[in-house]
Amino acid sequence: MEKQMIQLKIPVPPAPLLEQAVGYRNYRDAHYIALWWEPCGDEAMVSDGLVTFTGLWPGYLAYVQHKSVHPHLTEFNLGSSECPADHHLVIDLVERQAFIAPCKVVDRFQATQWKQGEKQEKHFILSSEEMEKWVEELEQQLLHLPSMDELMLQIAEDEKRVAALEHWLDGQTPNS
């Protein structure tokens, strides 16, 4: 763990409550994710050090603004609609702990989780057949435009995930 990373005494929900609420699906077996707010696009951001994307802002805000989490984050700039982040919130997906550190420190730290031989080989070497299959699956996904019913169903599922996160957080005692 980097020296500049500060462990926070905030509740980290059991898997996969937080991950689902912010829109992260751990396909790559990541150990850490980082969360922050990006003014460009005014979005919650999620990164596992390999992939960075706009996450689900209702889940992000439900977590960082919760009464058991927010007081521990007030002295750190995780970004806002007007200002880029100086720090990223790091969630250890295995030990279920939270850390905070300057953005560049987190970026360097997260990259190390993908430089471990087993993970690198397991996740980055594809045969030409595997690559063709992956491209074919991606093309099929891109060809499918979701219907309004599918979009509404996804929104309802996302709302349930945020509600489950809030319910869990509400059940935590201070400093748990």
Sequence and secondary structure as in RCSB ss.txt:
>XXXX:A:sequence
MEKQMIQLKIPVPPAPLLEQAVGYRNYRDAHYIALWWEPCGDEAMVSDGLVTFTGLWPGYLAYVQHKSVHPHLTE
FNLGSSECPADHHLVIDLVERQAFIAPCKVVDRFQATQWKQGEKQEKHFILSSEEMEKWVEELEQQLLHLPSMDE
LMLQIAEDEKRVAALEHWLDGQTPNS
>XXXX:A:secstr
  TT EEE     STTHHHHHHT   TT  SEEEEEEETTTTEEEEE SS EEE  HHHHHHHHTSTTTHHHHTT
S    SSS  SEEEEEETTTTEEEEEEHHHHHHHHHHTT SHHHHHHHH   HHHHHHHHHHHHHHHH    HHH
HHHHHHHHHHHHHHHHHHHHT  TT 
